[in-house]
Amino acid sequence: MDTGKAIASALRKLEYGVYVVSMGKGTAGNAFTASWVSQVSSEPPMISLAVHNKHQSSRLIANHGAFVVNIIAQNHADVARIYYGPAESGYEKLKDSTVQSSPVTGTAMLQGVDGFLDCKVVNTAVVGNHTLFLAEVVAAQIQADTQILTSSSSKLHYAG
């Protein structure tokens, strides 16, 4: 039995929300579809975000010190697909997007999404081939009836 394949197969079964993470200012920023997002504290409210070290977004988040998790509803999978794909598809994914500044950090965030988490990075750790960003949620909004997009409902899976 190939242990590496067995581990990868089991990890692909883990369920995640699917979000669009944006960073930077205005349409000069960048965005990518992410699923490795998790709450890690309630007081203060904090989340973690894992970003591959080779992707420019990791550097952009570190330089800006903030990011926004744009929350996507199940019936808006097309929004997540716009920002899905390898880094090689370009770093100007917000170029043709309608964005506004998040309320606290001023980070580019998508208009028309179902909610957002405005996040200020408080710590980072390199964990294997990813950087784990620990961030305090400094502002948030969500539509009460939103059913979020997930890895199984969208078929958008990330295996690192």
HELIX and SHEET records of a PDB file:
HELIX    1   1 THR A    3  LEU A   11  1                                   9    
HELIX    2   2 GLY A   26  ALA A   28  5                                   3    
HELIX    3   3 GLN A   56  HIS A   64  1                                   9    
HELIX    4   4 GLN A   74  HIS A   76  5                                   3    
HELIX    5   5 ALA A   77  ILE A   82  1                                   6    
HELIX    6   6 ALA A   87  SER A   89  5                                   3    
HELIX    7   7 SER A  151  SER A  154  1                                   4    
SHEET    1   A 7 ASN A  30  ALA A  34  0                                        
SHEET    2   A 7 TYR A  19  MET A  23 -1                                        
SHEET    3   A 7 ALA A  66  ILE A  71 -1                                        
SHEET    4   A 7 GLY A 115  VAL A 127 -1                                        
SHEET    5   A 7 HIS A 130  ILE A 142 -1                                        
SHEET    6   A 7 PRO A  45  HIS A  52 -1                                        
SHEET    7   A 7 VAL A  37  SER A  42 -1                                        
SHEET    1   B 2 VAL A  99  SER A 101  0                                        
SHEET    2   B 2 ALA A 108  LEU A 110 -1                                        
END                                                                             
